[in-house]
Amino acid sequence: MVDDEYRAPTFRLDPIEGRAHSPFEFSMQRRRMDLDDYLLYITSWSAYQTAKDKGVELLDEATVQEFATAWGGDGKEVKTVTYPIFLRIGKVRPE
């Protein structure tokens, strides 16, 4: 769902004026994150917690290593991280 920016699911609300059924798109930036901060942020996601509760570790050693390689250096470099955000907003249809 997130990969297609929430465009695929049937949207059963009436669109708000001027938006049809396309999602609102914006981004959020968080400055001053090192790799440890970023990994900690990921562990706060409900999807991560749900998987963990079911015995699935999404941040296994190989995955953490991939993040470390992509981050570069020793992981202590502070970066600005940008998160895309997609919202679909509508009105309840009159009965």
Secondary structure, 3 states (H helix, E strand, C coil): CHHHCCCCCCCCCEECCCCCCCCEEEEEEEEEECHHHHHHHHHCCHHHHHHHHCCCCCCCHHHHHHHHHHHCCCCCCCEEEEEEEEECCEECCCC
